[in-house]
Amino acid sequence: QVQLVESGGGLVQPGGSLRLSCAASGIIISINAVGWYRQAPGKQRELVAAITRGGSIHYADSVKGRFTISRDNAKNTGYLQMNTLKPEDTAVYYCKVGNPLNDYWGQGTQVTVSS
């Protein structure tokens, strides 16, 4: 059974940093793509960052230069380092791990950027 457990969300002031983690079990992240998505109230879920099986990385324009996606294959965990956070980054953040045949979602973690 595949399980993805996100952690690291919380309340942070503008300009602050958070690191989200996505601990995977039942699936090997090193041979799958890892993506981070977010959904703000009243908005559609959007892709924030992704890293392919081969290591190629993509960022949404809104987070380029501020967010960094990575994975630790030994820990079977994906990460999203978020720096210089802005109020518009407030959302529930989800990780997704998978491939063209199957993908799996975590339960989400709330990130709130507010003074």
PEJO-V355041 format. One record per pair of residues at least 24 apart in sequence whose ideal C-beta (glycine too) atoms are under 10 Angstrom apart, sorted by the first residue. I is the first residue (numbers start at 0). GAP is how many residues later the second one is. D is the distance in Angstrom with one decimal. If there is no record, write none. Layout:
# PEJO-V355041
I|GAP|D  I|GAP|D
This chain:
# PEJO-V355041
0|24|8.0  0|25|5.2  0|26|9.6  0|103|9.9  1|24|4.0  1|25|4.7  1|95|7.8  1|96|8.9  1|100|8.3  1|101|9.6  1|102|4.6  1|103|9.7  2|24|8.5  2|101|8.2  2|103|8.4  2|104|9.4  3|25|9.2  3|30|9.5  3|73|9.8  3|74|8.6  3|90|8.7  3|91|5.6  3|92|7.8  3|93|6.0  3|94|9.9  3|100|5.9  3|101|6.7  3|102|3.7  3|103|7.7  4|72|9.3  4|90|9.1  4|101|6.4  4|102|7.4  4|104|9.3  5|30|9.1  5|72|9.2  5|74|9.3  5|86|9.4  5|87|6.9  5|88|7.0  5|89|5.6  5|99|9.6  5|100|4.4  5|101|6.5  5|102|6.4  5|103|4.2  5|104|9.9  6|70|9.8  6|99|9.5  6|102|6.3  7|71|8.3  7|72|8.1  7|73|9.6  7|74|9.0  7|85|8.7  7|101|6.4  7|103|8.6  8|73|9.8  8|82|9.6  8|83|8.1  8|84|6.4  8|99|8.3  8|100|3.4  8|101|4.9  8|102|4.8  8|103|8.1  9|99|8.3  9|100|7.6  9|101|7.1  9|102|7.3  9|103|10.0  10|79|9.5  10|99|8.6  10|100|8.4  10|101|4.7  10|102|8.0  10|103|6.7  11|70|8.6  11|73|5.6  11|77|9.1  11|78|9.7  11|99|7.5  11|100|7.3  11|101|5.7  11|102|8.1  11|103|9.8  12|72|8.1  12|74|9.8  12|100|7.3  12|101|7.2  12|102|5.4  13|70|8.5  13|71|6.4  13|72|6.0  13|73|6.0  13|74|9.8  13|75|9.1  13|99|5.8  13|100|7.6  13|101|5.9  14|68|8.8  14|69|6.0  14|70|6.8  14|71|8.2  14|98|8.9  14|100|9.4  15|66|8.8  15|67|8.3  15|68|8.2  15|69|5.3  15|70|10.0  15|97|7.3  15|99|9.9  16|49|9.3  16|64|7.3  16|65|6.2  16|66|4.7  16|67|7.6  16|68|6.7  17|62|8.5  17|63|8.1  17|64|5.0  17|65|8.7  17|67|6.8  17|71|9.2  17|75|9.2  17|91|9.3  17|93|6.3  17|94|9.9  17|95|8.8  18|49|9.2  18|51|9.6  18|60|6.0  18|61|7.1  18|62|5.0  18|63|7.1  18|64|9.4  19|28|9.8  19|47|9.6  19|49|9.7  19|58|8.5  19|59|6.7  19|60|4.3  19|61|8.1  19|62|7.0  19|73|5.7  19|74|9.7  19|75|7.5  19|86|9.7  19|89|6.2  19|91|7.6  20|51|9.3  20|54|9.0  20|56|5.7  20|57|7.3  20|58|5.7  20|59|8.2  20|74|8.6  20|85|9.9  20|88|8.9  21|49|8.6  21|54|9.5  21|55|6.3  21|56|4.1  21|57|7.3  21|58|7.8  21|71|9.3  21|72|8.8  21|73|3.5  21|74|8.7  21|75|7.2  21|84|5.8  21|87|9.1  22|49|9.9  22|52|7.5  22|53|7.1  22|54|4.9  22|55|8.4  22|72|9.3  22|83|8.9  23|47|9.3  23|51|9.2  23|52|5.0  23|53|6.7  23|54|7.2  23|71|8.3  23|73|5.6  23|80|8.2  23|82|8.8  24|51|7.2  25|50|9.7  25|71|9.8  25|78|8.3  26|49|8.2  26|70|5.6  26|71|7.7  26|72|9.5  26|75|8.5  26|76|9.6  26|77|6.4  27|45|8.1  27|48|6.7  27|69|9.0  28|24|9.2  28|42|5.5  28|43|8.7  28|44|6.8  28|46|9.2  28|47|5.5  28|48|7.3  28|49|5.9  28|66|9.5  28|68|5.6  28|69|9.7  29|25|9.8  29|41|7.2  29|42|9.5  29|43|4.1  29|44|9.1  29|46|7.8  30|42|9.2  30|68|8.0  31|39|9.7  31|46|9.8  31|64|9.5  31|65|5.2  31|66|5.6  31|67|5.3  31|70|8.8  31|71|8.2  31|72|8.9  32|25|9.9  32|45|9.9  32|63|8.0  32|64|7.2  32|65|6.4  32|66|6.5  32|67|9.1  32|70|8.1  33|35|7.1  33|36|9.0  33|37|5.5  33|43|9.4  33|44|4.1  33|45|9.0  33|46|9.3  33|61|6.7  33|62|7.4  33|63|5.4  33|64|8.8  34|34|8.3  34|43|8.6  34|45|9.7  34|59|8.6  34|60|6.9  34|61|4.5  34|62|7.7  34|63|8.4  34|68|8.5  34|70|9.6  35|24|9.6  35|27|9.2  35|31|8.0  35|33|6.3  35|42|7.6  35|43|9.0  35|44|4.6  35|46|9.3  35|57|6.1  35|58|7.2  35|59|5.6  35|60|7.7  35|70|9.6  36|54|8.9  36|55|9.1  36|56|7.2  36|57|4.8  36|58|7.7  36|59|6.3  36|68|8.4  36|69|9.7  36|71|9.1  37|24|9.9  37|25|9.3  37|42|9.6  37|51|7.7  37|52|8.8  37|53|3.8  37|54|6.6  37|55|4.8  37|56|7.1  37|70|9.0  37|71|9.9  37|73|7.6  38|52|5.6  38|53|5.3  38|54|8.3  38|55|7.2  38|69|7.9  39|48|8.0  39|49|8.8  39|50|6.3  39|51|4.2  39|52|7.9  39|71|9.9  40|49|8.6  40|50|8.1  40|51|8.9  42|48|7.8  44|46|8.9  44|47|8.7  44|49|7.2  44|51|9.8  44|60|9.8  44|63|9.8  45|45|8.5  46|49|9.0  47|32|7.1  47|34|8.9  47|41|9.0  47|43|8.7  47|45|7.3  47|46|9.3  47|47|9.9  48|29|9.8  48|31|6.2  48|32|9.8  48|33|9.6  49|28|10.0  49|46|8.4  50|27|7.6  50|28|9.9  51|47|9.8  52|46|7.3  61|24|8.9  61|26|7.6  61|27|8.3  62|26|7.7  68|26|9.8  70|26|9.4  77|28|9.5  79|29|9.9  79|31|9.6  81|29|7.4  81|31|9.1  84|26|7.7  84|27|9.6  84|28|4.5  84|29|9.8  85|27|6.0  86|25|8.9  86|26|5.0  86|27|6.3  86|28|8.3  87|25|7.8  88|24|5.1  89|24|7.1
